[in-house]
Amino acid sequence: MTPAINILQKARISFTIHEYFHDPKSNSYGEEAAEKLGIDRNKVFKTLVVSNNNKKLFVAIVPVSTQLNLKLFAKATNSKKATMADKKLVEKTTGYILGGVSPVGQKKQLTTIIHETAKQFDTIFVSAGKRGLEIELSPHDLINLISGKYSNICEY
């Protein structure tokens, strides 16, 4: 069990756990999840931690089929600038290792922006809190649980 799974159970949110063998040589954790689970890359979302110009941390949840657009993300968070957060700071703040950062159950729940395409799916896949483990759940349930918001934060 991970903190993400425990919180979803406690909140009585419907979800499904999907497990696969994680290859430590894999460079793209989200792509690996989509491939090994045989899921549309647009439905598998990666969790990225971003820092703004004031060093405040945020979470971006975007499909593995796209790239986060830092300018759009900065605009969505009313920031002047956004950059990817330092790996050690991400792990310390969220309690998860890179490649296994879940948007649920972080040590400190960060303000979260989910790419708006999540709304078009009944369910999406996000990290369950460790490499090789994904949670499938309703984007509506996810956004309500973490008090997130939708925005266009990707480039195609």
C-alpha contacts under 8 A as a table, 3 or more apart, distances in Angstrom:
res1	aa1	res2	aa2	distance
1	M	5	I	6.14
1	M	6	N	6.75
2	T	5	I	5.28
2	T	6	N	6.25
2	T	128	A	6.90
2	T	129	G	5.90
2	T	130	K	7.65
3	P	6	N	5.06
3	P	7	I	6.11
3	P	104	V	7.52
3	P	105	G	4.94
3	P	106	Q	7.54
3	P	129	G	7.18
4	A	7	I	5.28
4	A	8	L	6.26
4	A	102	S	6.72
4	A	103	P	7.83
4	A	104	V	4.81
4	A	105	G	4.45
4	A	106	Q	7.68
4	A	128	A	5.85
4	A	129	G	6.20
5	I	8	L	5.15
5	I	9	Q	6.16
5	I	128	A	6.56
6	N	9	Q	5.19
6	N	10	K	6.13
7	I	10	K	5.03
7	I	11	A	6.06
7	I	104	V	7.37
7	I	105	G	6.40
8	L	11	A	5.11
8	L	12	R	6.10
8	L	13	I	5.40
8	L	14	S	7.70
8	L	15	F	7.66
9	Q	12	R	4.95
9	Q	13	I	6.28
10	K	13	I	7.85
13	I	141	D	7.01
14	S	137	L	6.60
14	S	138	S	7.91
15	F	135	I	6.49
15	F	136	E	5.49
15	F	137	L	4.71
15	F	138	S	7.69
16	T	135	I	5.71
16	T	136	E	5.06
16	T	137	L	6.73
17	I	128	A	7.67
17	I	133	L	7.03
17	I	134	E	5.84
17	I	135	I	4.77
17	I	136	E	6.36
18	H	37	L	7.66
18	H	133	L	5.83
18	H	134	E	5.08
18	H	135	I	6.22
18	H	136	E	7.41
19	E	132	G	5.64
19	E	133	L	4.59
19	E	134	E	6.34
20	Y	33	A	7.43
20	Y	36	K	6.63
20	Y	37	L	6.99
20	Y	132	G	5.00
20	Y	133	L	6.50
21	F	132	G	5.69
22	H	26	S	7.76
22	H	32	E	7.78
22	H	131	R	6.24
22	H	132	G	4.76
23	D	26	S	5.48
26	S	29	Y	6.55
26	S	32	E	6.94
28	S	31	E	5.34
28	S	32	E	6.09
29	Y	32	E	5.06
29	Y	33	A	6.23
29	Y	99	G	5.52
29	Y	131	R	7.39
30	G	33	A	5.07
30	G	34	A	6.29
30	G	44	V	6.71
30	G	45	F	6.92
30	G	46	K	5.76
30	G	64	V	5.58
30	G	99	G	7.79
31	E	34	A	5.17
31	E	35	E	6.13
31	E	41	R	7.08
31	E	64	V	6.09
31	E	65	S	7.84
32	E	35	E	5.17
32	E	36	K	5.97
33	A	36	K	5.32
33	A	37	L	5.85
33	A	39	I	7.96
33	A	44	V	7.63
33	A	132	G	7.04
33	A	134	E	7.65
34	A	37	L	5.39
34	A	38	G	5.68
34	A	39	I	4.83
34	A	40	D	6.47
34	A	41	R	5.60
34	A	44	V	6.24
35	E	38	G	5.10
35	E	39	I	6.61
36	K	39	I	7.96
39	I	43	K	7.09
39	I	44	V	7.24
40	D	43	K	5.55
40	D	44	V	6.98
41	R	44	V	5.37
41	R	63	P	6.81
41	R	64	V	5.85
41	R	65	S	5.34
42	N	45	F	7.40
42	N	63	P	5.24
42	N	64	V	6.54
42	N	65	S	5.59
43	K	63	P	6.41
43	K	118	A	7.35
43	K	121	F	7.37
43	K	123	T	7.59
43	K	124	I	5.00
43	K	125	F	6.12
44	V	63	P	5.59
44	V	64	V	5.97
44	V	124	I	6.05
44	V	125	F	4.66
44	V	126	V	6.28
45	F	61	I	5.97
45	F	62	V	5.02
45	F	63	P	4.13
45	F	64	V	5.51
45	F	124	I	7.09
45	F	125	F	5.89
45	F	126	V	5.30
45	F	127	S	7.93
46	K	61	I	5.58
46	K	62	V	5.49
46	K	63	P	6.09
46	K	64	V	5.85
46	K	126	V	6.37
46	K	127	S	7.22
47	T	59	V	6.68
47	T	60	A	5.90
47	T	61	I	4.73
47	T	62	V	6.85
47	T	101	V	6.13
47	T	102	S	6.38
47	T	103	P	6.39
47	T	126	V	7.33
47	T	127	S	7.40
48	L	59	V	5.63
48	L	60	A	5.07
48	L	61	I	6.27
48	L	62	V	7.93
48	L	84	M	7.72
48	L	101	V	7.79
49	V	57	L	6.67
49	V	58	F	5.70
49	V	59	V	4.60
49	V	60	A	6.22
49	V	84	M	6.34
49	V	85	A	5.71
49	V	90	V	6.51
50	V	57	L	5.58
50	V	58	F	5.16
50	V	59	V	6.04
50	V	60	A	7.04
50	V	82	A	6.46
50	V	83	T	5.66
50	V	84	M	4.51
50	V	85	A	4.82
51	S	54	N	7.72
51	S	55	K	5.31
51	S	56	K	5.44
51	S	57	L	4.53
51	S	58	F	6.25
51	S	82	A	5.60
51	S	83	T	5.35
51	S	84	M	5.96
51	S	85	A	5.11
52	N	55	K	5.17
52	N	56	K	5.51
52	N	57	L	6.63
52	N	58	F	7.86
52	N	74	A	7.04
52	N	79	S	6.14
52	N	80	K	7.33
52	N	81	K	5.52
52	N	82	A	4.36
52	N	83	T	6.36
53	N	56	K	7.45
53	N	79	S	6.74
53	N	80	K	6.29
53	N	81	K	5.25
53	N	82	A	6.35
57	L	85	A	7.33
57	L	110	L	6.65
57	L	111	T	7.68
58	F	110	L	5.38
58	F	111	T	5.12
58	F	112	T	5.90
58	F	113	I	7.84
59	V	103	P	7.41
59	V	110	L	6.19
59	V	111	T	6.14
59	V	112	T	4.54
59	V	113	I	6.22
60	A	68	L	7.74
60	A	73	F	7.82
60	A	112	T	5.92
60	A	113	I	5.08
60	A	114	I	5.96
60	A	115	H	7.58
61	I	103	P	7.76
61	I	112	T	7.43
61	I	113	I	6.26
61	I	114	I	4.65
61	I	115	H	6.12
62	V	66	T	7.02
62	V	67	Q	7.44
62	V	68	L	6.73
62	V	114	I	6.32
62	V	115	H	5.27
62	V	153	I	7.74
62	V	154	C	7.13
63	P	66	T	5.64
63	P	67	Q	7.84
63	P	115	H	7.50
64	V	67	Q	7.39
66	T	154	C	6.37
66	T	155	E	6.43
66	T	156	Y	5.91
67	Q	154	C	5.58
67	Q	155	E	5.72
67	Q	156	Y	7.08
68	L	73	F	7.55
68	L	153	I	5.99
68	L	154	C	4.56
68	L	155	E	6.40
69	N	72	L	5.40
69	N	73	F	6.16
69	N	153	I	5.59
69	N	154	C	4.85
69	N	155	E	5.59
70	L	73	F	4.87
70	L	74	A	5.99
70	L	81	K	7.56
70	L	82	A	5.50
70	L	83	T	6.60
70	L	153	I	7.46
71	K	74	A	5.12
71	K	75	K	6.30
71	K	81	K	6.86
71	K	82	A	6.83
72	L	75	K	5.08
72	L	76	A	6.18
72	L	152	N	7.03
72	L	153	I	5.02
72	L	154	C	7.23
73	F	76	A	4.98
73	F	77	T	6.29
73	F	82	A	6.91
73	F	152	N	7.99
73	F	153	I	5.15
74	A	77	T	5.23
74	A	78	N	6.01
74	A	79	S	4.72
74	A	80	K	6.06
74	A	81	K	5.38
74	A	82	A	5.21
75	K	78	N	5.01
75	K	79	S	5.95
75	K	80	K	7.26
76	A	79	S	7.66
76	A	113	I	7.78
76	A	151	S	6.62
76	A	153	I	7.43
79	S	82	A	7.08
85	A	89	L	6.98
85	A	90	V	6.47
86	D	89	L	5.29
86	D	90	V	6.18
87	K	90	V	5.09
87	K	91	E	6.32
87	K	98	L	7.16
88	K	91	E	5.21
88	K	92	K	6.10
89	L	92	K	5.06
89	L	93	T	5.91
90	V	93	T	5.29
90	V	94	T	5.90
90	V	95	G	7.85
90	V	96	Y	7.77
90	V	97	I	7.87
90	V	98	L	7.67
91	E	94	T	5.42
91	E	95	G	5.27
91	E	96	Y	5.23
91	E	97	I	5.30
91	E	98	L	6.86
92	K	95	G	5.50
92	K	96	Y	7.66
93	T	106	Q	7.44
93	T	107	K	6.13
93	T	108	K	6.08
94	T	101	V	7.18
94	T	105	G	7.97
94	T	106	Q	4.41
94	T	107	K	4.92
94	T	108	K	6.03
94	T	109	Q	7.56
95	G	106	Q	5.99
95	G	107	K	5.51
96	Y	100	G	6.05
96	Y	101	V	5.02
96	Y	102	S	7.33
96	Y	106	Q	7.33
96	Y	129	G	6.30
96	Y	130	K	7.24
97	I	100	G	5.41
97	I	101	V	6.01
97	I	130	K	7.26
98	L	101	V	5.78
99	G	130	K	7.14
99	G	131	R	5.73
100	G	127	S	5.85
100	G	128	A	7.08
100	G	129	G	4.79
100	G	130	K	4.02
100	G	131	R	4.71
100	G	132	G	7.95
100	G	133	L	7.95
101	V	127	S	6.27
101	V	128	A	7.68
101	V	129	G	5.37
101	V	130	K	6.92
102	S	105	G	6.99
102	S	106	Q	7.11
102	S	126	V	6.68
102	S	127	S	4.78
102	S	128	A	5.55
102	S	129	G	4.80
102	S	130	K	7.87
103	P	106	Q	6.85
103	P	112	T	7.79
103	P	126	V	7.54
103	P	127	S	7.48
103	P	146	I	7.58
104	V	109	Q	7.79
104	V	128	A	7.88
104	V	146	I	6.82
105	G	109	Q	7.27
106	Q	109	Q	5.38
106	Q	110	L	7.83
109	Q	146	I	7.51
111	T	147	S	7.71
111	T	148	G	6.52
112	T	146	I	7.37
112	T	147	S	7.47
112	T	148	G	4.78
112	T	149	K	6.62
113	I	148	G	5.66
113	I	149	K	5.11
113	I	150	Y	5.67
113	I	151	S	6.50
114	I	118	A	7.17
114	I	143	I	7.76
114	I	148	G	6.99
114	I	149	K	6.11
114	I	150	Y	4.85
114	I	151	S	6.32
114	I	153	I	7.91
115	H	118	A	6.17
115	H	150	Y	5.68
115	H	151	S	5.33
115	H	152	N	5.43
115	H	153	I	5.71
115	H	154	C	6.93
116	E	119	K	5.90
116	E	150	Y	4.97
116	E	151	S	5.07
116	E	152	N	5.51
116	E	153	I	7.89
117	T	120	Q	5.67
117	T	121	F	7.75
118	A	121	F	5.80
118	A	124	I	6.86
118	A	139	P	6.14
119	K	122	D	7.70
119	K	139	P	6.45
119	K	140	H	7.43
121	F	124	I	6.57
121	F	138	S	7.79
121	F	139	P	7.48
122	D	138	S	5.71
122	D	139	P	7.20
123	T	136	E	6.14
123	T	137	L	4.95
123	T	138	S	4.27
123	T	139	P	6.06
124	I	136	E	5.48
124	I	137	L	5.67
124	I	138	S	6.22
124	I	139	P	6.19
125	F	134	E	6.14
125	F	135	I	5.42
125	F	136	E	4.41
125	F	137	L	6.58
126	V	134	E	5.56
126	V	135	I	5.39
126	V	136	E	6.64
127	S	130	K	6.80
127	S	131	R	7.55
127	S	133	L	6.22
127	S	134	E	4.54
127	S	135	I	5.96
128	A	133	L	5.42
128	A	134	E	4.78
128	A	135	I	5.17
129	G	133	L	7.06
129	G	134	E	7.86
130	K	133	L	5.76
137	L	141	D	7.14
137	L	142	L	7.10
138	S	141	D	5.20
138	S	142	L	6.32
139	P	142	L	4.93
139	P	143	I	6.04
140	H	143	I	5.36
140	H	144	N	6.22
141	D	144	N	5.26
141	D	145	L	6.04
142	L	145	L	5.16
142	L	146	I	6.27
143	I	146	I	5.44
143	I	147	S	5.56
143	I	148	G	4.81
143	I	149	K	6.50
144	N	147	S	5.01
144	N	148	G	6.68
145	L	148	G	7.89
